[in-house]
Amino acid sequence: MGGFQMKTGYGERDITPDYPITMVGFYRADNLSKGILDRLYTQCALFSFDNEYSCIITIDSIGFTIEDSNYLRDTIGKVLKITRDKIMICFSHTHSAPNNGIERSYFDFICCKTLEAVNEAAANMNGVKAAWGSFETNIGENRRSENKSLDKRAGILKISDFKSGDIKLILLRVTAHANILSSDNYFISADYFGAIRKFLKEKYNCNIMITQGASGNVRPLYRQKNSDFLEIHSYEASLIQTDKNTPPAEAIEMINKTAYELYDGIDKIIHSIVPEEVYRMKMFSEIKRFYSDVPSLEKVNEILIEAKEKAGIDGSSWLEEVKKLNNSKITEQHTDIEIQYFILNNGCLCGISEEIMCELALDVAEKTKNNQIYLGGYTNGCSGYFPTYEEFLKGGYEVVWSYLIYYIYHGRVSSLRKESGGILVDTIVSQFKNLHKI
């Protein structure tokens, strides 16, 4: 034991817009919200150990750009007098929240409220003990053709008061897209994240935070019967949809079913997780450069036809961007990806901004021989899909077509090269070897 007592503080703020606002998450003609299904929150868990702060922020949002995320991290850092790499922002990736990239006043509002939550957390720091636990849950399914891989681990970090033993905070990590509410929903919502937070808070009378795992290829198991059509043909569906003023009842039922599945699993093990004195806690980052190829104009035409026929995606603006790159003789683009680690005793949350596929998280756990290392996406931003080697070769929405819509946010026009997933896993595994096991 290091002789240092860890302290933790918590703060939260409501970030629900009480007015019609542009939503993001589906490719549809009209993205203006019609009401509120449940409230959105920004939450802060502040940790102090060995005279060092580490901060985890969770935000109900599809995600910020990396630039916006770093702006908020730097702003928080000035308040706490710590560097950016000590602040981890985890986005729920709900597809029923405002588009802060367009609604800039809303982005400013989130930043303001997050700072309030941080100040609240800093003002109520108390000595705590902590312990990790996990259980297998059945809330997702792989949405890639013929791929059955799933990361069914639900990770729990249980934090209790040092003296009384009362639970102060449960940090839950799950793996399934927060898009049970599909393109037929126009109501602001945290999706199933909001429901499980409410269930657990009422049951255990403590604060609840949730982070998203490697769910780039994992959709919710419990969904509406017409979800496949709504997801693939969201634009066409939005043109013919008439009732936009009522949230879909079937989706709400599926949200509650997902939340209960998680609640049932947690309730079976939560009391067997016994918090202990914290002997190690640190947060840090490393930067790794990855590359993507700019497609030739011949390849571009194939992509445009396929995306239009199979997903109804119009890639006109993407085509113009690729043309500019080709005319400038640019054949590759690079992306410097931050890999961030939060290590507490024998467990770890680590993450990158990309929508990584679940196999990468499983590979990290297997190669480090530690089932309590949880790799996740949507960390410090939300960028493009990050496929495995095998899935890269299959193409499709996650590998190719999504870039026709969201390239403007990702800083590249195509997916990272097929070997990138293996490089990411090896980088993380190497980091833990350097740390002499976790």
N, C-alpha and C positions, 0 to 999 in steps of 0.2 A: 504494500500500500504506500502511496506517495505522501500521505499525511495531509492532503488537501480535501476539504469538504466541498462538493459541488453544490452550487446554488442555481436555482431556476426561477425565472419570473415569466408570467404569461399576460398577454394583452390581446384584445380583439376589437374590431370595429365593423359595423354594418356598412357595406359598400353597395347597397341596392339602389339603383336609380329609380326614383319615383315618378318617372315621366317616360314617354315613348322614346326609344333609343335604338340605333342600328345594332342588330345582333350579328354574330359571326359563328360559323360552324357548319353551314350548309350552303351549297351553291344554288341560290334561288333568286327569283326576280325581286321579291320584297322581303327585306330583313328587318322591318320596323316592329319593335315589340308591341304587344297589345295588352300586357298586364304583368303581374308578378305571381308566380306559383309559390316560390319560397325565397327567403332572403339570402343574399350573398355576403360573404365575410372575408376580411383579411385578418390573419391571426399571427401572433408572434410568440415563439418560445425562445427565451434568452437564457443562455447557459454561461455560468462563470466557474472556472476551474483553474487553479494554479495561476491566478492573476490574469487570466485570459478569457475574453468574451467570445462566444460563438452564438450565432443567431440563425434560427430557422423561421422563415416566413412562409405561410401557406395562403394562397389567394384563389378564390373562386373565379376563374377566368380561363379562357382557352389558352391564354399565354401571351406574354409580351414579346416584342422583338428583343433580341439580345441587347441592342443599344438601349432600349427603354428599361430593360431589367437592370443593366449596369448603372444607369442613371439613378434608379431607385436604390440600388445597393450602395452606391457612393454617397448618396444623400443620408442613408441610414448610418453609414460608416462615419460620417462627420459628427453625427449626434453621439455615437457610442465610442468614437475615437479608436476605431479599428479599421483594418483594410478590407477591401471588397471580398477577398477570399475567405473571410470569416463570416460571411453572410450568404446563406443559401435560400433562394426563393423557389418554392415548389408550387407549380400551378396544377389545379385540379383537372384542367383541360375539359371543363364542361362546354358543351356546344350550344348552351342556352344562356349565354352571358353577353354583355355588350362588346362591340368591336372597339376596343380602346385605341386601336391603330388609326381609326377614322374619327372617333369621338374623343378628341384631345382634351377637352375639358373634363371628361370622365376619367381619363388617365391621370390628370392632375389631382382629381378628387381621390382616387385610389392612393396616390402617393401621400397625400395629406393625411388620410385616415390610417395608412400604414405607419406613418411616423407617430401618430397618436398611440397606436397599439404598442409600438416599440417603447415609447416613454412610459406607458402603463406597465409594461413588463419589467422595465428597469427599476420601477418604483416599488415593486413587490417581490424582490428576490428573497428566497428562503432556502435553507439547507434541505437537500433531498437525497434519496437513494434511488437507484434505477436498475432495471433488468429487462432483457429482451426475451421474447417468446414468439412462437409462430404456430400456425395451424393451417391445414389445407382447406381451401374453400372452393366452391364451385359457382363462380359468378361470371366467368368469361368463356368465350370460345374463339378459336383461331379463325379469322375471316379470310385467310389466304387459301386458295384452292388446294384441297387434299392435305393440308398441313394440320396436324393434330397437336402440335406443341403448345404447352401452356405453362405459365408460371403460376401455380395454384397457391403458392406461399402467401399467406397474409401475415406480415410481420408486425409485432407489437413492441413498442418501447413503453414500459410502464414506469412512471415516475411518482414516487410517494414521499410524503413529508418525512424528514430525517428522524424526527422525534415521535410523532403520533402514528406514523405508518399509513395515514389516510392517503388515498390516491389523489394526486394533484393534477396529473395530466396523462392521457393515453395518446400516444402517437402511433397511428395505424398506417401501414403501407399496403396497398392493394394493387391489383393489376387487371384492369378492364376499362376500356374507353368510357368516359362519362357522357355517353350520348344515347341513353335509353330514350330520352326525348329526341325525336327525329325532326325531319324538315317540315312536318305538319304542326310543329309546336312554335308558337310565337310568344310564349310567356317566359319571363326571366326565371332562371332556376339554377341551382347548384347540382341538379340531377341527383343521382343516388348518394353522392357525397353529403348533400344536405340532409337526406333522410337518415343515414346511418349516424351522422353527428347528433341529430336530435334524439334518436333511440338511445345511444350510449350515454349521452349527457344526462338524460332522465333516469337511466338505470343506475349509473355509478356516481352521479352527482360530482362530476369532475369535468375539466376541460378536455375537449377532443379535437385533435388535429389529424388530418389525413393527407398522405402523399401518394402520388400516382407512380406506378411501376413502369416496366418496359412493355407498354400496351400498344405499341405502334401497329401490331397485327392482331390485337385482341379486342374484340367487341363484346358487349354485354351478352350473357347467356339468355337472360330474360328480356325479351323485346316484343314489340308489337308484331302481329302476324305479317303486316305489309312493310316491315322495316327494310328488307332488302330492296324493294322497289323504291321506297322513299330515299334511301341512301344513294343508290346508283342513279336515279332519275329525279333528283331533288328539284332541279330547275323546271322540268316539264310538269312535275306534280304541283309546284307552287303556282303555275299559270292557271291550272284548272281548279285549284282548291278554293272552295267558297267560304267555309267556316274557319275563320282565323281568330275568332274571338273567344274560343273555348279550348282550354288545354285538353289534350287527348287522354281520355279516362283510362284506356288500356295501358298506355305508357306509365301513368301514375301508379297503376296496380303493379306493373313490373318493377318500378323503382322500389316500392315497398317490399316486394318479394326479394329483391337483391339485398336491401338493407337488413331484412330479417335473416337471410342466409348468413350474412356477416355477423350480425348480433348473436345468432345461435352459436356460431363457432367461437366467438370471443368469450361468451358466457361460460363455455365449458372449460376454458383454461385460465381465465384471468386471475383467479384466486390461487392457482398453482404457480404463478409467476411471482417469485419472491425478490423484491428489490434489495440490492446490496450497496455497500459503500462504493462510490465511483473511484477507480484507481487510475483511469486513463480517459481523457477527453480531449479531442483536438479536431479542428476543421482546417482544411487547406485545399489548394487547387493545383493542377498542372495543366499545361496547354499542349495539345497535340494537333499537328497539321494534317489535314486530309484533302484529297483531290477528287474532282469530278470532271467529266469530259463534256465539252460543248458539242452537241450533235451536228453532223453535216446537214446541209439543206435537203439532201436526198433522204436522210433518215427522218428529218423533221416532218416531211410530207407523210411518211408512214405513220408517225406518231399522231399527227393531227387527225388523220382518217380514222385510226383505231379509237382514239379518245372520243371522237364525235359519235361513232357508231355504237360503242359499248357503254359510254357513260354520259353522252349528251353534252360533252364539254367543248366549248368554243375556245380554241387556243390562239386566237388572232393576235392578241397583244404579246403573248409569249413568242409567237413566230417573229414579230418585229424585233424583239430583244435578241433572239438567236441570230437573226440576220445581221444585226449590228455587230455582234461578236464575231461572226464569220467574216464580215467585211473588214474587221480590224485584225484578222488573222489570229484571233484568240481561240485556241483549241482546248484549253483546260482552265478550270477555276479552282481556287483553293479556299478552304475554310479552316480557320484556327478554332478548334473546339476546346472549351474549358471542361475539364473533368474535375468535379468537386467531391470531397470526401468529408463526411461527419462521422468520426469514430468515437464510440463510447464503450468502454470496457472491451468485450469481445465481439461487438456488433458494429455494423456500419451502414449508413445510408450514403450512396454515392450516385451522382447523376450528371447528365449532360442535357443540353437544350433540345436535342433531336428527339423525334418520335422513334425510339429504338424498338426493335422486335424482341419478343420475350425470350427467344433462344439465347440472346446475348447475356441476359441476366442469369439464366440457368448455367451457361458456360462459366461465368465468373464464379458462381457459387461452387460449381464442381471442381474447377481448377485450383481454387484456393482452399478447397476442402472445408469451407465454412458456410453453412446454410443460413447464417445470419448476416451475410453481406448482400444488401439489396440494391441492385443497380436499377435506376429509374430514368425516365425521360422527363421532358417538360421542366427542367431545372435551370433556373436563371435565363429563361426564354423559351420560346417554342419555335423550332426551326423545322427543316424538312424531315421526311422519313429516313430512317437509317436501317436499311435491310441487311439481312444475312447474305452470305455468298449465294446460297441456294435460292433464296427468294429474289435476289437481284436478277438471276437468270430467267425468272418467270415473267418479269415485267409487271404490267398491270397498274392499278391506281397508285398504290403506295410507292412503287419504284419509278413510275414514269408520269402518269396522267395528272397527278396532284400538282406537279410543278407547272403545268400549264395555267393553273389558277393562282398558286401561292408563291411562285418564283420571286415575286416582288418583295416578299418578306424574308426570303431565305438567303438572298445574296448569291444565288447560283440557279442555273436553268435546268439542272438535272441532278439525279441522285449521286451520292458519293460512290466511288468505284467499288466493285464487287468484293475486293479484299479488305475493305475498310472495317467491317465487323470484326474480323479476326484480329486486326491491328488494335482495335479498341479493347477487346478482351485481353489481349496480351499485355497491353499497357497497364491496365488496372491490376492484373495478376502480378506483374512485375513490381508495381508499387507496394503491394502487400508483402511480397518477398523481401523488399528493402526494409519494410517495417518489422522484420523478424517475426512474422506471423501476427495474426490478430486474434 
